[in-house]
Amino acid sequence: MARPNRSDKPGAAARQSKSSAGWLKEHFDDRYVQQSWKDGYRSRASYKLIELDARDRLFHPGMAVIDLGAAPGGWSQIAADKVGGEGRVVASDLLEMDALAGVSFIQGDFTEESVLEAILAELDGRPVDLVMSDMAPNMSGMAAIDQPQAMYLVELALDLARQTLSPGGNFLAKVFQGEGFDDYLRDLRTSFRKVVTRKPEASRARSREVYLLAQGFQG
């Protein structure tokens, strides 16, 4: 007989239901969620990128961008609008993503050679100006599990950036503060001229997430 899990214990289902209901209420009451419906954005995360761009001028017309962990497409929407018809946005995620005008989507694990080759093929030899990653693991709520997984993802993103960025290019990534953060920051500084930390207003205050913007790739 299978051992009961926590959901089999008396009251666990009720507690889980209450927690889920609380999360849903917070989500739908969130002003950025509500604004995203009005503005036609796929995610509240769009406003993080809008703020970062306003402050640091991430985009310019005609540039080539790689968007990792792109689904459902909130960042890709902003990037495609900013780079315009002469630009190129290539998005990738393990999950499916509905089509977006001006965005080429590659589904799969970008660390696999076939997926990376597909991303590069979409760029058609164009130098990459910006690699951005809003990736995060499925959170368990246990820091000892979540933090290493989050750092692993952002390390993979940096590895791809080092493979694809043109000299002077930029890298933007969501990173969770905790074990491994300081080492990662030092590693970034070995490859980029300048690294700054940003906490957009749309990031929830209680979240450990920050965004590291590494500027001026030095190869």
trRosetta pair geometry for C-beta under 8 A, 3 or more apart (Angstrom, degrees):
i j d omega theta_ij theta_ji phi_ij phi_ji
4 8 3.5 -118 -163 79 106 146
4 9 6.6 123 138 -56 128 69
5 8 5.7 106 53 1 54 102
6 9 5.8 -44 -162 12 46 115
6 12 5.2 170 149 -138 73 147
7 12 4.9 -161 -127 119 32 130
7 13 6.0 70 -166 -73 82 75
7 16 6.5 -2 -113 -23 95 152
8 12 7.0 20 43 42 23 143
9 12 4.6 88 64 -28 83 123
11 14 5.3 -59 -156 42 53 114
11 15 5.9 53 149 -23 81 103
12 15 5.7 -56 -148 37 32 109
12 16 6.2 31 155 -18 67 107
13 16 5.7 -54 -146 38 30 111
13 17 6.2 33 154 -21 64 107
14 17 5.7 -53 -147 36 30 112
14 18 6.4 30 154 -19 64 106
15 18 5.7 -55 -148 36 31 111
15 19 6.3 32 153 -19 65 106
16 19 5.7 -55 -148 37 31 112
16 20 6.2 30 155 -18 66 107
17 20 5.8 -54 -146 37 30 110
17 21 6.2 31 155 -20 64 108
18 21 5.7 -54 -146 36 29 112
18 22 6.4 32 153 -21 63 105
19 22 5.7 -55 -151 34 30 112
19 23 6.5 30 153 -18 65 103
20 23 5.7 -53 -149 35 33 110
20 24 6.3 31 154 -18 66 106
21 24 5.8 -54 -147 37 31 111
21 25 6.4 32 154 -20 64 105
22 25 5.8 -54 -148 34 31 110
22 26 6.4 29 155 -16 65 106
23 26 5.8 -58 -150 39 31 110
23 27 6.1 33 153 -23 67 108
24 27 5.5 -54 -145 35 31 114
24 28 6.2 15 163 -7 67 108
25 28 6.4 -63 -142 44 26 98
25 29 5.9 18 161 -12 64 116
26 29 6.0 -65 -141 44 24 106
26 30 6.5 48 153 -49 61 95
27 30 5.7 -41 -162 -1 30 119
27 33 6.0 103 169 -70 65 164
28 33 6.3 -117 -122 111 29 147
28 34 7.7 78 179 -66 52 87
29 33 7.9 64 64 52 24 127
29 34 7.8 -18 -172 -38 21 119
30 33 4.1 80 76 5 103 110
30 34 6.8 180 90 -8 54 84
30 44 6.4 -21 124 -100 134 157
31 34 5.6 -54 -146 41 36 112
31 35 6.0 36 154 -21 68 107
32 35 5.5 -50 -140 39 33 111
32 36 6.3 42 155 -28 64 101
32 44 3.9 86 123 -152 110 109
32 47 5.2 -117 -143 24 117 148
32 202 5.1 98 -101 -138 156 103
33 36 5.8 -52 -151 28 29 113
33 37 7.1 32 151 -20 60 98
33 44 5.0 -47 -73 -67 59 123
34 37 5.9 -50 -161 26 36 112
34 38 6.9 30 147 -14 64 105
35 38 5.5 -56 -153 38 40 111
35 39 5.9 22 156 -7 74 113
35 44 7.8 89 58 -121 91 81
35 47 7.1 56 89 -64 131 137
36 39 5.9 -63 -136 49 30 100
36 40 7.9 -107 173 58 56 14
36 41 4.2 -87 -148 69 86 100
36 42 7.3 -69 177 63 122 12
36 43 6.4 -108 -146 106 154 13
36 44 5.2 -109 -32 -81 139 56
36 46 6.3 129 -115 33 107 122
36 47 7.4 -108 -71 -27 95 106
36 74 7.5 -38 -138 -120 133 118
37 40 7.9 32 178 -68 24 32
39 46 7.7 -154 97 96 133 147
41 44 7.7 115 104 -83 124 25
41 46 4.0 -94 -167 10 145 162
41 47 7.7 144 82 -39 170 76
41 74 5.6 57 171 -133 101 87
41 77 6.0 178 -132 82 76 156
41 78 7.8 20 -125 -53 117 91
42 46 7.2 118 48 -47 63 121
42 72 4.5 -142 158 110 124 106
42 73 4.5 52 41 70 161 90
42 74 4.7 -135 72 -69 86 69
42 77 6.2 156 8 -26 103 137
43 46 5.6 136 75 -24 73 85
43 72 5.7 149 -52 54 109 100
43 73 7.2 157 -8 65 109 50
43 74 2.9 -84 46 -49 107 140
43 75 7.7 -28 59 -23 130 64
44 47 6.2 -37 179 19 60 110
44 48 8.0 67 130 -18 68 94
44 74 7.3 -32 44 -130 24 158
44 202 6.3 -175 156 -175 92 120
45 48 5.2 -40 -164 22 58 117
45 49 6.9 50 145 -13 75 99
45 74 4.5 117 68 92 93 148
45 75 6.3 -48 121 -48 113 88
45 134 5.9 85 -178 -169 146 156
45 202 7.3 149 -123 126 31 134
46 49 6.0 -62 -159 39 37 106
46 50 6.2 40 147 -23 71 107
46 74 4.1 -120 -55 -177 84 99
46 75 6.8 -164 -101 -73 58 41
46 77 6.2 -27 -112 67 123 119
46 78 5.5 155 -151 -44 87 118
47 50 5.2 -45 -140 34 39 117
47 51 6.3 40 159 -19 66 102
47 200 7.3 157 120 155 75 135
47 201 7.8 -69 139 75 113 89
47 202 4.1 139 96 -71 109 153
48 51 6.1 -60 -155 37 27 108
48 52 6.4 25 151 -17 64 110
48 134 7.8 123 80 -116 139 127
48 200 4.2 151 -138 60 73 160
48 202 4.6 -121 -65 69 72 122
48 203 6.2 74 -108 -51 118 81
48 211 7.2 146 169 -44 117 143
49 52 5.5 -53 -142 39 35 112
49 53 6.1 36 157 -20 67 106
49 58 7.7 -80 -169 44 83 156
49 74 7.5 157 11 130 128 90
49 75 5.1 132 -50 -122 155 83
49 78 4.9 156 103 68 130 161
49 79 7.6 -65 168 -49 148 80
49 132 7.7 64 -117 175 118 156
50 53 5.9 -58 -149 37 26 110
50 54 6.4 28 153 -21 63 107
50 78 6.1 -132 -67 -127 75 140
51 54 5.7 -53 -147 33 32 112
51 55 6.5 22 157 -12 65 109
51 200 4.4 128 75 -139 138 110
51 201 6.1 179 -105 23 163 90
51 202 6.5 179 -1 1 136 105
52 55 6.0 -63 -150 41 30 105
52 56 5.8 -26 172 28 69 113
52 58 6.2 35 122 -31 96 133
52 172 6.9 101 155 -148 151 143
52 198 5.9 108 -111 122 97 162
52 200 6.0 -68 -49 -74 86 120
52 211 6.3 -61 -96 102 138 158
52 213 7.1 166 -166 -69 117 133
53 56 6.8 -78 -123 59 22 74
53 57 6.7 58 -173 -109 60 19
53 58 4.5 -82 -107 27 76 104
53 59 5.7 -9 -137 11 123 100
53 78 7.2 -162 -17 161 148 126
53 82 6.7 -115 -148 -101 154 154
55 198 7.1 152 80 -125 150 135
56 196 7.5 -175 -100 64 134 139
56 198 7.5 -91 -29 -65 133 148
56 213 5.8 -47 -161 174 172 170
56 215 7.8 -141 -175 -70 121 131
57 60 7.5 31 171 -57 94 92
58 82 7.7 32 86 142 89 164
58 130 6.2 79 177 -121 93 153
58 132 7.9 43 -175 -74 141 133
58 170 6.8 -136 -141 93 77 151
58 172 6.7 -7 -127 -44 134 147
58 213 7.7 -111 -93 -134 105 128
59 63 6.4 -153 -151 42 64 134
59 65 7.6 -24 -109 -65 97 138
59 79 6.6 -174 -96 -133 134 61
59 82 3.5 30 132 143 159 137
59 83 5.9 -106 -163 -62 112 71
59 130 7.4 -69 -89 -1 65 159
60 63 5.5 90 62 -26 73 120
60 82 7.7 -21 -44 157 10 97
60 83 7.5 45 86 -112 34 64
61 82 7.6 -135 -76 153 53 55
61 83 6.1 120 -134 -164 36 39
61 84 4.4 4 -135 20 94 133
61 86 6.2 55 164 55 92 112
61 87 6.3 -129 -167 -44 46 111
62 83 6.4 -144 19 -171 15 81
62 84 6.7 -16 -44 61 53 108
62 86 4.2 -21 -99 108 79 114
62 87 5.1 -151 -118 -74 8 75
63 83 5.1 -110 54 -122 74 110
63 87 5.3 4 53 -128 46 112
63 88 7.8 -112 117 39 38 69
63 129 4.0 -71 -164 44 111 155
63 130 6.5 51 145 4 132 105
64 83 7.7 105 -77 -151 23 151
64 87 6.7 -175 -76 -167 42 74
64 88 4.4 -1 -117 62 81 106
64 89 7.9 -176 -156 -74 48 35
64 90 7.7 13 -175 1 90 101
64 123 5.9 74 -169 -139 140 101
64 126 4.5 149 -63 121 152 124
64 127 6.5 155 38 87 132 45
64 128 5.2 -96 102 -114 111 48
64 129 5.5 126 52 7 65 90
64 130 7.7 174 93 33 49 70
65 79 4.8 -127 89 -172 162 134
65 83 6.3 -146 -6 -46 118 147
65 87 7.2 22 0 168 98 118
65 88 7.0 177 27 94 63 59
65 89 4.8 -9 66 -112 104 73
65 90 7.3 179 91 28 55 64
65 128 7.5 106 -106 -157 19 82
65 129 6.7 -45 -73 64 64 90
65 130 4.7 -13 -115 71 85 101
65 131 7.6 163 -162 -88 58 30
65 132 6.8 -6 -171 9 105 107
66 90 5.3 -22 -110 71 68 96
66 91 7.8 152 -165 -90 48 33
66 92 7.4 -8 -171 7 91 108
66 119 6.5 48 -127 -176 118 126
66 123 7.8 -36 -70 -70 99 125
66 128 5.9 -8 -14 -145 108 131
66 130 7.4 -166 32 101 64 56
66 131 4.7 -8 62 -117 108 75
66 132 7.2 168 86 27 59 61
66 160 7.3 -126 121 138 152 123
66 164 6.4 39 -14 110 151 154
67 70 4.4 78 120 -94 108 109
67 75 5.4 171 -145 103 128 115
67 76 4.9 -160 60 -79 168 85
67 79 6.1 -156 -61 11 128 158
67 89 6.3 17 -9 -174 117 97
67 90 7.2 178 24 88 75 44
67 91 4.3 -21 69 -108 110 79
67 92 7.2 161 85 22 61 62
67 103 7.9 -32 31 -144 136 117
67 132 5.6 -12 -112 69 64 96
67 133 7.9 155 -165 -85 44 41
67 134 8.0 -6 -169 10 88 97
68 92 5.8 -16 -116 65 58 97
68 93 7.7 133 -175 -78 44 65
68 110 6.2 -79 -124 7 106 159
68 131 7.0 27 -12 -179 112 90
68 132 7.0 -170 25 94 78 45
68 133 4.2 -16 67 -103 112 88
68 134 7.8 166 83 25 66 54
68 135 5.9 -41 124 -37 97 116
68 157 5.3 -173 71 -117 158 103
68 160 6.9 127 -71 64 143 153
69 92 7.8 6 -26 90 29 68
69 93 5.6 81 -138 -107 26 92
69 133 5.7 73 22 -159 115 74
69 134 5.4 -142 95 69 116 62
69 135 3.2 -178 -50 -80 155 79
69 136 7.4 110 -172 6 154 53
69 153 7.6 51 -61 178 137 127
69 157 8.0 -46 -7 -85 112 125
70 73 6.1 34 153 -95 94 50
70 75 6.5 -117 -136 60 71 103
70 76 5.1 45 -163 -40 119 120
70 91 3.5 57 -84 -169 174 111
70 92 6.2 111 -1 48 115 29
70 93 4.8 -121 43 -38 74 112
70 97 6.0 -18 102 -73 103 164
70 105 7.1 -140 81 -124 146 94
70 134 7.9 91 -101 42 34 103
71 93 4.1 -157 -8 102 100 171
71 95 4.2 -100 46 81 165 113
71 96 6.8 94 -108 84 141 32
71 97 4.2 -139 -97 -78 87 102
72 97 6.1 159 -149 -127 40 87
72 98 7.4 17 -169 21 86 93
73 76 4.7 -63 -155 48 70 116
73 77 5.7 81 143 -35 89 93
73 91 7.0 31 -114 -169 75 171
73 97 5.3 130 -57 -168 102 117
73 98 6.8 -79 -17 58 148 77
73 100 5.3 165 -162 -51 137 137
73 103 7.2 144 -144 86 108 171
74 77 6.0 -50 -155 23 27 114
74 78 7.2 19 153 -10 59 103
75 78 5.9 -57 -156 37 39 108
75 79 6.1 36 151 -19 71 109
75 132 6.4 -145 168 112 144 133
75 134 5.7 169 -32 -10 144 136
76 79 5.6 -56 -142 40 33 112
76 80 6.0 35 160 -22 68 106
76 89 5.7 133 -152 153 83 136
76 91 4.5 -22 -92 -73 137 140
76 97 7.8 79 21 167 153 149
76 100 5.6 130 118 60 120 162
76 103 4.7 56 171 -118 123 149
76 105 7.9 12 -136 -84 168 95
77 80 6.2 -59 -148 34 24 108
77 81 6.6 20 156 -15 61 109
77 100 6.1 -120 -83 -149 70 141
77 103 7.9 -56 -73 -39 41 142
78 81 5.9 -62 -154 37 30 110
78 82 6.2 22 155 -17 67 113
79 82 5.8 -63 -147 39 30 108
79 83 6.1 11 165 -8 69 111
79 89 4.8 127 114 -111 117 134
79 103 7.7 90 78 -95 105 107
79 130 7.9 -154 -133 87 121 132
79 132 7.5 -165 -77 34 137 141
80 83 6.5 -61 -136 42 25 97
80 87 7.5 -180 -139 87 44 118
80 89 4.8 -92 -77 13 77 149
80 100 6.3 -172 -11 137 160 117
80 101 6.7 141 154 96 148 66
80 102 3.6 126 -162 99 118 124
80 103 5.1 -79 -70 -54 133 92
81 84 7.7 19 171 -69 29 50
81 102 7.7 139 -55 69 41 157
82 87 7.7 -5 97 23 63 170
83 86 7.5 -125 154 75 79 64
83 87 2.5 -128 151 110 111 173
83 88 7.0 -90 136 25 149 30
83 89 6.3 161 35 -49 141 97
83 102 7.7 163 70 171 99 127
84 87 5.3 102 56 3 60 105
85 102 7.2 -103 -100 -108 49 113
87 102 7.6 41 78 -173 92 114
88 104 7.5 -11 -170 9 87 115
88 122 7.5 160 -180 140 119 87
88 123 6.3 122 129 -125 147 62
88 124 7.9 -144 -119 32 160 99
88 126 5.8 118 29 61 150 160
89 102 6.1 54 30 137 115 85
89 103 4.7 -44 93 -110 114 74
89 104 7.1 163 91 24 58 70
90 103 7.6 149 -102 -165 21 66
90 104 4.9 -23 -112 70 71 102
90 105 7.9 164 -164 -87 53 25
90 106 6.7 17 179 -3 97 111
90 119 5.4 122 145 -154 140 79
90 122 4.6 131 -109 98 125 134
90 123 6.0 -71 -23 -60 146 83
91 97 6.6 -69 118 75 132 163
91 100 7.7 50 10 38 147 128
91 103 5.4 12 -2 -178 119 115
91 104 7.1 166 25 82 71 47
91 105 4.9 -23 73 -107 99 73
91 106 7.2 174 89 25 48 68
92 105 7.2 152 -86 -161 40 58
92 106 4.5 -21 -101 70 93 93
92 107 7.3 170 -150 -93 64 21
92 108 7.0 -52 -162 57 104 67
92 110 4.9 91 124 -70 152 115
92 115 6.8 104 -151 172 136 113
92 119 5.9 -40 -54 -87 136 120
93 96 7.9 -90 89 6 111 5
93 97 5.8 93 40 -34 130 120
93 105 7.7 -32 23 -161 91 101
93 107 6.5 -30 72 -121 64 65
94 107 7.2 66 -159 -170 18 76
94 108 6.9 21 -109 -159 52 11
94 109 6.2 28 -90 -73 95 68
95 107 7.5 -103 94 -136 22 102
96 107 6.2 -7 -100 -107 52 140
97 100 7.6 -35 144 -14 110 105
97 105 5.2 -147 70 -143 115 148
97 107 7.3 -178 15 -82 86 96
99 103 7.6 166 -170 71 55 97
99 105 7.0 -135 -109 9 55 131
100 103 4.0 22 79 33 107 129
100 105 7.4 102 25 -45 92 117
104 122 4.3 -179 112 -158 154 137
106 110 7.6 94 99 -92 121 88
106 115 6.0 134 148 -161 122 82
106 118 4.8 146 -133 113 134 120
106 119 5.3 -113 23 -74 160 74
106 122 6.8 -134 -47 -18 117 142
108 112 6.3 -79 155 47 115 127
108 114 7.4 -68 150 93 161 95
108 115 3.9 -151 101 -98 124 127
108 118 7.5 80 42 42 136 143
109 112 4.7 82 83 -9 97 106
109 115 5.8 173 74 8 47 159
110 115 5.1 -123 -108 120 37 123
110 116 5.8 90 -175 -76 67 74
110 119 6.5 33 -134 -32 102 146
110 156 7.6 127 78 151 100 115
110 160 6.1 4 135 -90 126 150
111 115 7.6 26 42 61 31 125
111 116 7.4 21 -138 -47 12 114
111 156 5.6 -62 -72 -155 120 124
111 159 7.9 44 -111 83 95 133
111 160 7.8 -107 -85 -62 64 109
112 115 4.6 76 68 11 94 106
112 116 6.9 -172 85 -7 45 88
113 116 5.8 -59 -145 41 31 110
113 117 6.1 33 157 -21 67 108
114 117 5.7 -53 -147 36 29 113
114 118 6.5 32 151 -22 62 104
115 118 5.6 -51 -151 33 34 113
115 119 6.6 37 150 -20 65 101
116 119 5.6 -51 -151 33 35 113
116 120 6.4 30 153 -14 66 106
116 160 7.3 -149 -117 -123 110 105
116 163 7.8 -14 -161 111 132 152
117 120 5.7 -56 -146 41 33 110
117 121 6.1 39 152 -26 66 105
118 121 5.5 -49 -145 32 31 115
118 122 6.7 35 154 -21 62 101
119 122 5.9 -56 -158 31 31 110
119 123 6.9 27 148 -16 63 105
119 164 7.9 -50 120 -101 122 151
120 123 5.5 -55 -153 35 38 113
120 164 7.3 -141 -92 -113 93 112
121 124 7.0 31 173 -70 40 58
123 126 4.8 -125 175 46 85 90
123 128 6.6 -44 -134 -71 150 91
123 164 7.9 157 -25 -160 170 118
127 166 3.5 33 -176 -60 117 141
127 169 7.5 -150 156 -65 98 125
128 131 6.3 37 153 -55 131 89
128 164 4.6 29 18 144 153 97
128 165 5.3 -90 88 -104 106 41
128 166 5.9 163 54 -12 54 83
128 169 6.0 46 105 -131 73 158
129 165 7.8 64 -140 -144 8 77
129 166 6.6 -20 -82 37 49 112
129 169 5.2 -162 -154 -123 31 95
129 170 7.0 11 155 26 65 84
130 169 6.4 -158 -67 -170 37 93
130 170 5.0 -8 -109 68 81 92
130 171 7.4 169 -156 -84 57 32
130 172 6.8 7 -171 4 103 105
131 157 7.0 164 144 177 117 87
131 160 6.4 175 -157 106 149 97
131 161 4.0 -155 59 -102 150 90
131 164 6.4 109 -70 76 129 117
131 165 6.0 -91 -9 -69 114 100
131 169 7.3 60 -4 147 85 125
131 170 7.8 -165 32 99 61 51
131 171 5.1 -7 65 -115 95 79
131 172 7.5 -179 93 31 50 64
132 171 7.4 169 -83 -161 46 45
132 172 4.2 -5 -116 65 89 103
132 173 7.1 -173 -156 -72 49 52
133 153 7.6 177 167 145 135 96
133 154 6.6 159 102 -118 142 67
133 157 3.9 -34 -46 -136 163 152
133 172 7.2 176 28 96 59 60
133 173 4.4 9 58 -118 104 85
133 174 6.5 -119 110 22 74 77
134 174 5.1 65 -137 -11 49 128
135 153 4.6 -139 118 163 128 132
135 154 7.1 -174 69 -72 107 63
135 157 6.5 -175 22 -57 129 130
135 173 7.9 -26 33 -152 88 90
135 174 6.8 -174 50 53 46 108
136 139 7.2 -17 152 -47 112 97
136 150 6.1 -6 -141 -117 68 98
136 153 7.1 175 -108 70 20 161
136 174 6.4 -50 -59 104 97 135
136 176 7.5 90 -125 -43 102 117
136 209 7.6 -51 -89 -94 132 128
137 146 6.3 -170 71 -145 121 67
137 149 3.9 9 -36 130 164 125
137 150 5.6 -112 8 -69 103 64
137 153 6.3 -168 -49 -28 85 136
139 146 5.1 29 -135 -119 75 131
140 145 5.1 -2 41 85 138 137
140 146 5.8 -153 35 -60 82 96
141 146 7.3 126 7 -38 10 136
142 145 4.5 52 88 19 104 108
142 146 6.2 151 76 -12 51 95
143 146 5.7 -62 -124 47 31 102
143 147 5.3 27 -178 -21 73 114
143 178 6.3 -154 -165 -144 113 149
144 147 7.1 -29 -112 30 13 105
144 148 7.6 6 169 -4 43 109
145 148 7.0 -75 -166 39 24 100
145 149 6.6 12 155 -11 64 118
146 149 5.9 -70 -153 42 31 110
146 150 6.0 28 157 -21 70 110
146 176 7.5 -50 135 98 101 169
147 150 5.7 -55 -143 36 31 111
147 151 6.3 27 160 -16 66 107
147 176 6.2 -132 -119 97 72 125
147 178 4.3 -100 -124 106 134 142
147 179 5.3 86 138 47 144 93
147 180 6.7 153 157 25 102 116
148 151 5.8 -57 -144 40 31 108
148 152 6.2 38 155 -26 65 105
148 179 7.4 -20 -66 89 72 117
148 180 7.1 119 -104 -20 55 149
149 152 5.6 -50 -149 30 31 115
149 153 6.8 32 154 -19 62 102
150 153 5.9 -54 -155 32 33 111
150 154 6.6 20 154 -10 66 107
150 175 7.5 120 148 -152 109 48
150 176 4.6 9 135 20 159 125
150 178 8.0 76 64 49 132 125
151 154 5.9 -59 -145 42 34 105
151 155 6.1 40 154 -23 67 107
151 175 7.7 50 -103 -149 65 89
151 176 7.6 -97 -55 52 72 92
151 179 7.5 -81 -34 99 149 72
151 180 4.1 6 -117 112 159 151
151 181 7.5 -116 -98 -67 113 53
151 184 6.4 -140 -145 -57 99 137
152 155 5.7 -56 -149 35 29 113
152 156 6.6 31 152 -20 63 104
153 156 5.7 -55 -155 33 32 112
153 157 6.6 33 149 -20 65 104
154 157 5.3 -45 -147 33 40 117
154 158 6.5 43 152 -20 65 100
154 173 5.2 114 -143 162 101 137
154 174 7.3 -128 -91 81 117 54
154 175 5.3 67 -118 -99 168 85
154 184 6.6 33 107 -153 124 149
155 158 5.7 -51 -149 35 33 111
155 159 6.5 39 150 -23 63 103
155 184 7.0 -112 -78 -115 84 109
156 159 5.5 -51 -151 31 34 115
156 160 6.7 32 152 -16 65 101
157 160 5.9 -54 -154 35 33 108
157 161 6.4 36 148 -22 65 105
157 171 7.8 138 138 -168 98 113
157 173 5.4 140 104 -111 145 130
158 161 5.4 -51 -147 34 36 115
158 162 6.4 37 154 -20 66 102
158 171 6.8 72 -116 176 68 154
158 173 7.1 -54 -61 -35 83 160
158 184 7.8 -172 -30 -159 154 96
158 187 7.2 68 155 118 163 120
158 188 6.9 -108 -125 -91 135 81
158 191 8.0 135 -175 44 106 151
159 162 5.9 -54 -152 34 30 110
159 163 6.7 27 150 -17 62 107
160 163 5.6 -59 -152 37 36 112
160 164 6.0 -1 163 4 71 118
161 164 6.4 -79 -138 50 25 90
161 165 5.2 22 179 -29 71 119
161 169 7.8 -163 -170 110 91 121
161 171 4.4 37 -150 -105 157 128
161 214 7.9 94 145 68 157 131
161 217 7.4 -150 157 -102 99 134
162 165 6.8 -32 -103 24 19 106
162 191 6.2 -72 -101 -148 105 157
162 217 7.8 178 -110 -151 53 122
165 169 3.6 -154 -167 73 101 140
165 170 7.7 -179 -138 33 131 20
165 171 6.7 -70 -70 -59 147 98
165 217 4.4 138 125 -41 137 174
166 169 4.9 111 55 -40 64 118
166 217 7.2 126 86 66 35 130
167 217 6.1 -138 -135 90 32 89
167 218 7.1 38 -140 -130 84 25
167 219 5.5 -20 -94 -46 91 108
168 216 5.7 -29 -134 -132 49 56
168 217 6.2 -36 34 46 13 76
169 217 4.4 -6 57 11 77 128
170 192 7.9 71 -127 -135 53 129
170 213 6.7 -6 -175 -173 115 85
170 214 6.5 161 -159 87 63 58
170 215 5.0 -11 -110 -111 101 61
170 216 7.4 25 -84 -17 74 37
170 217 7.1 -142 -67 -28 25 94
171 188 7.6 -145 79 -141 130 106
171 192 6.9 -118 29 -74 109 141
171 212 8.0 -2 110 109 90 91
171 213 7.5 161 85 -155 51 42
171 214 4.3 -3 58 57 98 108
171 217 7.0 89 -21 -74 102 107
172 211 6.3 6 -172 180 90 110
172 212 7.4 172 -147 86 44 51
172 213 5.1 -4 -105 -107 83 75
172 214 7.6 -159 -70 26 40 68
173 211 6.9 165 84 -152 32 67
173 212 5.5 -13 61 57 85 93
173 214 7.9 9 11 2 100 104
174 209 5.4 -14 -168 -160 103 114
174 210 7.6 156 -151 82 58 30
174 211 5.7 -39 -95 -97 56 75
175 181 6.2 122 152 -127 119 91
175 184 6.5 -177 -141 105 142 149
175 209 7.2 138 74 -149 33 62
175 210 6.0 -28 67 68 83 78
175 211 7.3 130 18 -116 78 24
175 212 5.2 23 4 -8 130 114
176 181 7.3 -114 96 -81 47 113
176 208 4.7 57 -162 104 84 109
176 209 5.6 -43 -94 -88 69 60
176 210 7.9 134 -110 19 24 69
177 181 5.2 14 -135 -79 49 165
177 208 4.6 -128 45 -178 85 97
177 209 7.8 -159 -2 -85 80 12
177 210 6.2 56 -44 1 101 113
178 181 5.9 114 49 -26 39 115
178 208 6.2 31 -34 168 103 151
180 183 5.6 -63 -155 45 49 112
180 184 5.8 52 150 -27 78 108
181 184 5.7 -61 -152 35 29 112
181 185 6.4 30 153 -21 66 106
182 185 5.6 -51 -148 33 34 114
182 186 6.6 34 154 -17 64 103
183 186 5.8 -54 -152 36 33 111
183 187 6.4 35 150 -21 65 105
184 187 5.5 -53 -150 34 33 114
184 188 6.5 40 151 -23 65 101
184 212 7.8 -156 125 -15 110 169
185 188 5.7 -48 -152 29 32 115
185 189 6.7 31 152 -20 62 105
185 195 6.6 158 -160 128 78 148
185 212 6.9 -148 -105 -120 81 142
186 189 5.8 -56 -154 32 34 112
186 190 7.2 41 149 -28 62 97
187 190 5.9 -49 -163 18 38 113
187 191 7.6 8 153 0 64 106
188 191 6.5 -82 -165 44 37 95
188 192 5.8 -22 165 24 78 119
188 195 4.9 97 118 -101 123 148
188 212 6.4 -115 -85 156 172 138
188 214 4.9 -130 -175 -91 114 134
189 192 6.6 -77 -119 57 31 81
189 195 5.4 -95 -79 4 78 134
189 214 8.0 -138 -75 -126 43 108
191 214 7.2 31 85 170 93 142
191 217 6.3 -12 151 -144 92 72
191 218 5.9 -167 -175 46 44 89
191 219 7.7 -165 -155 55 83 17
192 195 5.7 101 84 -61 126 89
192 214 3.8 -179 -20 178 172 101
192 215 6.0 108 179 57 118 31
192 216 5.6 113 -168 72 73 70
192 217 5.8 -39 -101 -94 78 46
192 218 6.4 -179 -100 -2 22 93
193 215 6.1 -58 62 101 94 74
193 216 3.0 -19 20 92 120 140
193 217 8.0 -71 -7 -21 85 12
193 218 6.3 125 -52 -52 75 108
194 214 7.4 162 88 -156 49 47
194 215 4.6 -13 65 59 97 103
194 216 5.9 69 17 24 83 120
195 212 6.2 -4 -170 -173 102 100
195 213 7.1 163 -152 84 52 48
195 214 4.8 -12 -103 -104 88 74
195 215 7.4 -178 -80 18 39 71
196 212 7.5 160 81 -153 39 54
196 213 5.2 -13 60 60 88 98
196 215 7.5 16 6 -3 99 112
197 210 5.3 4 -169 157 100 137
197 211 7.3 139 -161 75 51 48
197 212 6.0 -27 -102 -100 65 67
197 213 7.9 -179 -85 20 18 76
198 210 6.6 150 72 -178 41 84
198 211 4.6 -29 68 68 96 99
198 212 7.8 175 22 -83 78 20
198 213 6.1 38 -5 -10 120 113
199 203 5.5 -104 -171 55 71 142
199 210 5.2 -53 -80 -120 83 86
199 211 7.3 166 -82 19 34 81
200 203 5.0 113 64 -12 76 96
200 211 6.8 32 -16 5 98 131
203 207 5.6 -117 174 64 91 129
203 209 5.7 -140 -149 85 124 105
203 210 7.5 63 -166 -101 173 42
203 211 7.9 -153 -58 -20 140 99
204 207 4.4 95 69 -14 89 110
214 217 7.5 69 127 -78 104 73
